[in-house]
Amino acid sequence: MTATVPENEFGFHYAGVHSREFNIRVIEIHRNATGTMTEETQDIPGMRGDLYLGVDERSKPIPVDIEIVADSHEQRNELVHQIAEWLKPVEDNEFELIFDDEQDFVYYAHVSNIAEITRSLYKGRTTITFTCSDPKAYGEYISQEITENPATIMPDGIDECYPIFTCIPQKDESIIAVSDEEGNYVYIGEDVDPDTGAAPIDKEPRILHDNCNTLANWDNITSSNITFELENGVVSGSAKSTANTLRVNSFGSHVSGKWHGPVLQQMLTESCPDYRIKVRMLNNQYYARAHGKIEVYLLDANAARIGKLMLKDNSNSKTVYAQVEIGSHTTHHEIYYGEGTVKKGKKDTKTIKTKNGTYKTKVNGKTKTVQKWKTIKLDEDLTTDTFTNFFGSIQLQKIGNKYSIEIMKLDIDTIKPLWSKPITATWTDTNGTYNKALAGVAVYMAKYDITEDTTDPVTSYKNNDLALTDLQVWNIIDGGNSGSTEPTVIVRAGDEIKINCEDHTVYKNGDIFMENVYIGSNFLTMQGGIMKTFAFSPDIRDAEWYMEYRPTKP
């Protein structure tokens, strides 16, 4: 047996993994009371001493003395390699660091140093230095509904913390704002001119918002009535709806050399020469060799294809391509097509059996037909990329001859962004080749059969999970709200605005929404144990307001 560290032994979580997984025994944690302190002074000629300018608190180092438990040189060396891979810095990312004796609080840290590993028989000792660029530790989120305006809050904790305000208006609004008693505020949008009394206008009306929870809004397309060309595909099978998704019910029968699956179509109430379309969809990989794709086709008034948004897995690995394309099957331009960052994975083989004819033999004087079998070895690649197991939004906007796209990965439970910024790209159609109005959409969820589908009997495996979970379309008029000199609607009834003072970002329905933040805005703070008063616009009579924050300590 190889040496292990007991589950009840003290340790820590870092980047979602517990130290005991690598046979680490914690000897000592050197916790500094604060971040690194640097005194700021200035020398003044002719003045005795220095001018004191305060103390600058910087990042907090947390050295952790550890012992690597092993019962052989080979096991220790293997553990060292595994630990190095686990702790290796990933660009400028920091990860959650949670100590077992302080499980209610989390630090955000990166590894800044691993000291030389000294040997003691088969064991190894070293010091891992974690550095927290933000020296505070954060507790669990505390949430509350705002029931009065202004509202006075007494936050838990003992250090500075950062509120997250959520507003869900009951009617269209041109401003969203929060201010504190000290005159700080976050202001989003434009107010109505009190002199002219001009009402806010909306040059980007949302003309479709399908929550993808029913098939009632969609036409079922068959091979006999489809009006646009699929990418090497045929229509087969059927779709189904759940509480919040459109999914595949059946991919249909085996089709050799082509994609196959159901198609749904929905036409808009009007044609939009300029538009914004945003879809939220899923392509999840369970079996590396499986091939699956989900495509959203943009259609004109004749239901002909003018564009496509796609997540496609067409390899024996778990890599997925994302695509935003303008044009038809034969004439098109790809605004984005790629895998993002590829992470090489283990290459392996799968062994399956299939029938291989029969032969006759005599048993007890009787002739008997016996089934012959053959074994097939198939390549499998566990390589992944940016879009592996991707759940997120893909947005395409057209204004005139300029196209822009945004792709954002989302948390499947909270619908919150998982990336600090979206993937973006722009392209200008200088010749106006693809200047077509958007009048409809279609969704195609399909699989491409692999060897496992052709064996006798068919080899069972789990297909990619494909789903469309949200679809929105906006008609952009006269260049949209950003080009208007009049007050404009920035949020509609039922939209969610989140003012996140932790990451200094405003979100609208889960997407970053900073273009309407007033230049004088200053994200708000609170101090643990000290009351703070906030005022809200629109008032709680016209909107639901919520606040959450995490208590902090040094």
C-alpha positions in Angstrom: 0.0 0.0 0.0 1.1 3.6 -0.6 1.1 6.2 2.1 -1.9 8.5 2.5 -2.9 11.4 4.7 -6.1 10.7 6.8 -9.2 12.6 5.8 -9.6 14.2 9.3 -6.1 15.6 9.2 -5.8 19.4 9.0 -5.1 21.0 5.6 -6.4 23.5 3.0 -8.3 23.8 -0.2 -6.7 25.6 -3.2 -8.2 25.9 -6.6 -10.9 23.5 -5.6 -8.6 20.7 -4.5 -7.8 19.6 -0.9 -4.1 19.3 0.0 -4.6 15.7 1.3 -5.2 14.7 -2.4 -1.4 15.1 -2.8 -0.5 13.5 0.6 0.4 16.9 2.1 0.6 17.3 5.8 0.5 20.9 7.0 3.1 21.7 9.7 2.6 25.4 10.1 0.7 28.3 8.6 2.3 31.7 9.0 -0.6 34.1 8.9 0.3 37.8 8.9 -2.2 40.0 10.6 -2.3 42.4 7.6 -0.9 42.8 4.2 2.6 44.0 3.7 2.9 47.5 5.2 5.0 50.1 3.4 5.4 53.5 5.1 5.0 56.5 2.8 7.2 59.5 3.6 8.6 62.5 1.8 11.8 64.4 2.4 11.3 68.2 2.7 14.5 70.3 2.3 15.2 72.4 5.4 12.7 70.4 7.5 13.9 68.1 10.4 12.7 64.6 9.8 10.2 63.5 7.0 6.7 64.3 6.0 4.6 61.3 7.0 2.1 60.4 4.2 0.6 57.3 5.7 1.0 53.6 5.3 0.3 51.6 2.1 -1.1 48.1 2.8 -0.2 45.8 -0.1 -0.6 42.1 -0.8 -0.5 39.5 2.0 1.9 36.6 1.9 0.8 33.4 3.6 3.8 30.9 3.9 2.6 27.3 4.6 5.2 24.7 5.8 4.3 21.3 4.6 5.5 17.7 4.6 4.9 15.4 1.6 4.0 11.9 2.9 5.4 9.0 0.9 6.7 5.5 1.5 9.0 5.3 -1.5 11.3 7.5 -3.5 9.1 6.9 -6.5 5.9 7.9 -4.8 7.5 11.1 -3.4 8.8 12.1 -6.8 5.5 11.5 -8.5 3.7 13.6 -5.8 6.2 16.4 -6.3 5.3 16.5 -10.0 1.6 16.5 -9.2 1.9 19.2 -6.7 3.9 21.4 -9.1 1.2 21.0 -11.7 -1.5 21.8 -9.2 0.2 24.9 -7.9 1.5 26.2 -11.2 0.4 29.8 -11.8 -2.2 30.3 -14.6 -1.6 33.7 -16.2 -2.8 36.4 -13.8 -5.5 34.3 -12.2 -6.0 33.9 -8.4 -7.9 31.0 -6.8 -9.8 30.3 -3.7 -7.7 29.4 -0.7 -9.6 28.0 2.3 -7.9 26.7 5.5 -9.6 23.9 7.4 -9.4 25.9 10.7 -11.1 28.9 9.0 -13.6 27.4 6.7 -16.1 30.3 6.9 -13.7 32.6 5.1 -11.9 32.4 1.8 -8.7 34.2 0.5 -8.0 34.7 -3.2 -4.4 33.8 -3.8 -1.7 32.7 -6.2 1.4 30.7 -5.5 4.5 33.1 -5.5 7.1 30.6 -4.4 7.8 27.0 -3.5 11.0 26.5 -1.5 13.6 23.8 -2.2 12.2 20.4 -1.1 14.4 18.7 1.6 14.3 14.9 2.0 13.7 13.0 5.2 13.8 9.3 4.4 11.0 9.0 1.8 9.2 12.2 2.9 9.8 15.7 1.6 9.5 19.1 3.3 9.1 22.6 1.8 7.3 25.9 2.2 4.6 27.0 -0.2 4.1 30.8 -0.2 0.6 31.9 -1.2 0.2 35.6 -2.0 -3.1 37.4 -1.8 -3.1 40.5 -3.9 -6.3 41.5 -1.9 -5.2 40.9 1.7 -8.7 40.5 3.1 -10.5 37.2 3.8 -14.1 37.0 2.6 -17.1 35.3 4.4 -20.3 33.8 3.0 -22.7 36.1 1.2 -25.4 37.7 3.3 -28.5 38.7 1.3 -31.5 40.9 2.2 -34.4 42.6 0.4 -34.6 46.3 0.5 -38.0 47.2 2.0 -37.5 50.9 2.7 -36.0 53.9 0.8 -33.6 55.2 2.1 -32.4 52.0 3.8 -29.9 51.7 6.7 -27.7 48.7 6.8 -25.4 47.4 9.6 -22.9 45.0 7.9 -21.3 42.1 9.7 -17.5 41.7 9.8 -14.8 44.0 10.9 -13.2 45.3 7.7 -14.3 47.1 4.5 -16.8 45.2 2.4 -18.5 45.7 -0.9 -22.3 45.6 -1.5 -23.9 44.1 -4.6 -27.2 45.7 -5.5 -29.8 44.1 -7.7 -32.7 46.1 -9.2 -35.6 44.5 -11.1 -37.9 47.4 -12.4 -41.6 46.9 -12.9 -41.6 49.3 -15.8 -39.2 50.7 -18.5 -36.7 53.1 -16.9 -34.2 55.6 -18.2 -32.1 55.6 -15.0 -30.9 53.2 -12.2 -29.1 54.7 -9.3 -27.8 54.0 -5.8 -26.2 56.7 -3.5 -24.9 56.7 0.1 -25.1 59.3 2.9 -21.6 60.6 2.0 -22.6 61.7 -1.5 -21.1 58.8 -3.4 -23.2 57.2 -6.1 -23.5 54.8 -9.0 -25.7 56.3 -11.7 -26.7 54.4 -14.9 -28.5 56.1 -17.8 -29.9 59.5 -18.6 -32.6 61.5 -16.7 -35.5 63.1 -18.4 -34.9 66.8 -19.2 -37.0 68.8 -16.6 -37.2 71.8 -18.9 -38.5 70.1 -22.0 -40.2 67.2 -20.2 -39.1 64.9 -23.0 -40.0 61.3 -22.3 -37.3 58.7 -22.8 -37.3 57.0 -26.1 -36.2 53.5 -27.0 -34.4 53.0 -30.3 -33.5 49.4 -29.5 -36.9 47.7 -28.7 -36.7 44.0 -27.8 -39.1 42.3 -30.2 -38.5 38.7 -29.1 -37.6 37.1 -25.8 -38.2 33.4 -25.8 -37.4 31.6 -22.5 -37.1 28.3 -24.4 -39.6 26.6 -22.0 -42.2 25.6 -24.6 -42.4 24.4 -28.2 -45.6 26.3 -28.7 -43.7 29.3 -30.2 -41.8 27.2 -32.7 -42.6 25.5 -36.0 -41.4 21.9 -36.4 -39.4 21.8 -39.6 -39.1 18.6 -41.7 -37.1 17.6 -44.7 -40.1 18.5 -46.9 -40.6 22.1 -45.7 -37.1 23.4 -44.8 -36.2 26.5 -46.8 -32.5 26.9 -46.0 -29.5 24.6 -46.4 -28.0 22.9 -43.4 -24.2 22.3 -43.0 -23.8 18.7 -44.3 -27.0 17.8 -42.4 -30.4 16.3 -42.7 -33.6 16.9 -40.6 -34.6 13.9 -38.5 -35.8 13.1 -35.0 -37.7 15.4 -32.7 -37.2 18.2 -30.1 -38.7 18.6 -26.6 -39.0 21.4 -24.1 -38.3 21.4 -20.3 -38.8 24.1 -17.7 -36.1 26.2 -19.2 -34.6 24.5 -22.3 -35.2 23.3 -25.8 -33.5 19.9 -26.2 -33.2 16.9 -28.4 -35.9 14.2 -27.8 -34.5 12.0 -30.6 -31.8 12.4 -33.2 -33.6 10.0 -35.5 -32.3 6.9 -37.3 -28.7 6.4 -38.3 -27.5 8.5 -41.2 -24.1 7.7 -42.8 -21.8 10.7 -43.4 -24.2 13.5 -42.4 -25.3 15.3 -39.3 -28.9 14.5 -38.3 -31.3 15.9 -35.8 -34.4 18.1 -35.3 -34.9 21.7 -36.6 -37.2 24.3 -35.1 -38.1 27.7 -36.6 -39.7 30.9 -35.4 -40.4 34.0 -37.5 -40.3 37.5 -36.0 -43.1 40.0 -36.0 -41.1 42.4 -38.2 -38.0 42.5 -40.4 -35.0 44.2 -38.8 -32.5 45.8 -41.2 -30.3 46.4 -38.1 -30.5 44.1 -35.1 -29.0 42.4 -32.1 -29.5 38.7 -31.5 -28.4 36.9 -28.4 -28.7 33.2 -27.7 -27.8 31.2 -24.6 -26.9 27.6 -25.3 -25.1 24.5 -24.1 -22.9 21.9 -25.7 -21.7 19.5 -23.0 -19.2 16.6 -23.6 -19.6 13.3 -21.8 -18.0 10.9 -24.2 -14.9 12.3 -25.9 -15.5 10.5 -29.2 -19.1 11.7 -29.6 -19.9 14.4 -32.2 -22.6 17.0 -31.5 -23.5 20.5 -32.6 -26.1 23.2 -32.0 -26.6 25.9 -34.6 -28.9 28.9 -34.6 -29.6 30.1 -38.1 -30.6 33.7 -38.9 -33.3 33.9 -41.6 -34.6 36.7 -43.9 -38.3 37.3 -44.7 -38.2 34.3 -47.1 -36.8 32.1 -44.4 -33.5 32.0 -46.4 -30.3 31.8 -44.4 -28.4 35.0 -43.7 -26.2 34.0 -40.8 -25.3 31.3 -38.2 -24.3 31.0 -34.5 -22.8 27.6 -33.6 -21.1 25.4 -31.0 -19.7 22.3 -32.8 -17.9 19.2 -31.5 -16.7 17.2 -34.6 -13.6 15.4 -33.4 -12.6 12.4 -31.3 -11.6 14.8 -28.5 -13.6 17.1 -26.2 -12.6 20.2 -28.2 -15.5 22.4 -29.4 -15.5 25.2 -32.0 -17.6 28.4 -31.6 -18.7 30.2 -34.7 -20.4 33.4 -35.7 -21.0 33.6 -39.5 -22.8 36.0 -41.8 -24.2 34.9 -45.2 -25.5 31.8 -46.8 -24.1 28.3 -47.1 -22.2 29.1 -50.3 -21.3 32.8 -49.7 -20.4 33.8 -46.2 -17.9 35.5 -43.9 -16.8 34.1 -40.5 -16.6 36.9 -37.9 -15.4 34.3 -35.4 -14.4 30.7 -35.7 -12.1 29.0 -33.2 -11.3 26.8 -30.2 -9.8 29.4 -28.0 -7.1 28.0 -25.7 -6.4 24.3 -26.2 -5.3 22.1 -23.3 -3.7 18.8 -24.4 -5.1 15.7 -22.8 -4.3 12.1 -22.5 -4.7 10.0 -25.7 -6.2 6.5 -25.2 -8.1 3.8 -27.0 -11.5 2.4 -26.6 -12.1 -1.3 -27.3 -15.5 -2.4 -28.6 -16.9 -5.7 -30.0 -19.1 -6.2 -33.1 -20.6 -9.1 -34.9 -18.4 -10.6 -37.6 -20.4 -13.2 -39.4 -21.1 -16.8 -38.3 -19.8 -20.3 -38.6 -21.4 -23.7 -38.3 -20.2 -26.4 -35.9 -21.5 -29.7 -34.7 -22.4 -30.1 -31.0 -23.6 -33.6 -29.9 -24.0 -34.6 -33.5 -26.2 -31.5 -34.3 -25.2 -28.6 -36.6 -25.2 -25.3 -34.7 -24.7 -21.8 -36.0 -22.2 -19.8 -33.9 -21.8 -16.0 -33.9 -18.4 -14.7 -34.6 -17.1 -11.5 -33.1 -14.3 -9.1 -33.7 -12.7 -6.5 -31.5 -12.1 -2.9 -32.7 -9.8 -0.4 -31.1 -10.8 3.2 -31.5 -8.7 6.4 -30.8 -9.9 8.7 -28.0 -8.4 12.0 -27.1 -9.1 13.8 -23.8 -7.9 17.2 -25.1 -10.1 20.2 -24.2 -10.4 23.8 -25.1 -12.1 27.1 -24.2 -15.5 25.8 -25.4 -15.5 22.3 -23.9 -18.6 21.8 -21.8 -19.6 25.4 -22.8 -22.7 27.0 -21.4 -23.0 30.6 -22.3 -24.2 33.4 -24.5 -23.3 34.3 -28.1 -24.4 37.7 -29.4 -24.3 39.2 -32.9 -25.1 42.9 -33.6 -25.5 44.6 -37.0 -25.7 48.3 -37.4 -25.3 49.5 -41.0 -22.4 47.5 -42.4 -20.6 47.0 -39.1 -21.0 43.6 -37.3 -19.8 43.0 -33.7 -19.9 39.8 -31.6 -19.6 38.9 -27.9 -19.2 35.4 -26.5 -19.4 34.9 -22.7 -19.2 31.7 -20.6 -21.8 31.6 -17.8 -22.4 29.7 -14.6 -25.1 27.2 -15.4 -26.8 27.6 -12.0 -26.5 31.4 -11.4 -26.2 32.6 -15.1 -23.3 34.8 -13.9 -20.3 35.5 -16.1 -17.4 33.1 -15.5 -14.9 35.2 -17.5 -13.7 38.6 -16.6 -14.4 39.9 -20.1 -16.1 38.4 -23.2 -14.5 37.2 -26.4 -15.2 40.1 -28.9 -14.7 40.7 -32.6 -15.9 43.2 -35.1 -16.0 43.3 -38.9 -17.1 45.8 -41.5 -18.8 44.6 -44.7 -17.4 47.4 -46.8 -19.1 46.2 -50.0 -22.5 45.6 -48.4 -22.5 42.0 -49.6 -24.4 40.7 -46.6 -26.8 43.5 -45.9 -29.9 41.5 -45.3 -32.7 42.2 -42.8 -33.3 39.6 -40.0 -36.9 38.2 -40.0 -36.6 34.8 -38.3 -34.5 32.2 -36.6 -34.1 28.4 -36.6 -32.3 26.1 -34.3 -30.6 22.8 -35.4 -29.4 20.3 -32.8 -27.6 17.3 -34.4 -25.2 14.5 -34.0 -22.8 12.9 -36.4 -22.7 9.1 -36.2 -19.4 7.4 -35.2 -18.2 3.8 -35.3 -20.1 3.0 -32.1 -23.4 3.8 -33.9 -22.6 1.2 -36.7 -21.6 -1.8 -34.6 -24.0 -4.8 -34.3 -25.3 -4.4 -31.7 -25.0 -0.6 -31.5 -22.4 0.3 -28.8 -24.0 2.5 -26.1 -22.5 5.8 -25.2 -23.7 9.2 -24.0 -24.3 11.8 -26.7 -23.4 15.4 -26.3 -26.0 17.4 -24.2 -27.3 20.1 -26.5 -29.7 22.8 -25.5 -31.0 26.3 -26.3 -32.0 28.1 -23.1 -32.7 31.7 -24.1 -33.3 33.7 -27.3 -33.6 37.5 -27.5 -33.8 39.8 -30.6 -33.7 43.6 -30.6 -34.7 45.8 -33.6 -32.1 48.6 -33.8 -33.6 51.9 -35.1 -31.6 54.8 -36.5 -28.3 53.5 -35.1 -29.7 52.6 -31.7 -29.8 54.2 -28.3 -26.1 55.0 -28.2 -26.5 57.4 -31.1 -29.4 59.3 -29.7 -29.2 62.7 -28.1 -32.5 62.2 -26.3 -33.0 60.4 -23.0 -33.3 56.7 -23.8 -34.7 53.6 -22.1 -31.8 51.6 -20.6 -33.8 48.8 -18.8 -37.2 47.3 -19.4 -39.7 45.8 -17.0 -38.4 42.5 -15.7 -34.8 43.1 -16.6 -32.2 42.6 -13.9 -29.5 45.3 -13.2 -26.8 44.2 -10.9 -24.4 46.9 -9.5 -21.4 44.8 -8.3 -19.2 47.0 -6.1 -16.9 44.0 -5.5 -15.6 43.9 -9.1 -16.6 47.5 -10.0 -18.9 46.3 -12.8 -22.6 46.7 -13.7 -24.4 43.8 -15.3 -27.7 43.7 -17.2 -29.3 40.2 -17.4 -26.0 38.7 -16.6 -24.0 40.6 -19.2 -21.5 43.4 -18.6 -23.3 46.7 -19.0 -20.9 49.6 -18.5 -21.8 51.9 -21.5 -24.5 53.8 -19.6 -22.6 54.3 -16.3 -22.3 58.0 -15.6 -18.6 59.2 -15.5 -18.9 60.6 -12.0 -20.0 57.2 -10.5 -18.0 55.8 -7.6 -18.7 52.2 -6.5 -19.8 52.1 -2.9 -18.3 50.5 0.2 -19.4 49.6 3.7 -17.4 49.1 7.0 -18.2 46.0 9.1 -20.0 47.0 12.3 -20.8 50.6 11.1 -24.3 51.6 9.9 -24.6 52.9 6.3 -27.6 54.5 4.6 -28.4 54.1 0.9 -31.0 55.6 -1.3 -32.4 54.0 -4.5 -33.9 55.1 -7.8 -36.4 53.9 -9.0 -38.2 53.8 -5.7 -39.1 50.4 -4.1 -42.7 51.1 -5.2 -41.6 50.8 -8.8 -38.8 48.2 -8.6 -37.6 45.2 -6.5 -34.3 46.0 -4.8 -32.0 43.5 -3.1 -28.5 43.7 -1.6 -25.9 41.1 -0.8 -22.3 41.4 0.6 -19.6 39.3 2.1 -18.3 40.1 5.6 -14.5 40.6 5.6 -11.7 40.5 8.0 -7.9 41.3 7.7 
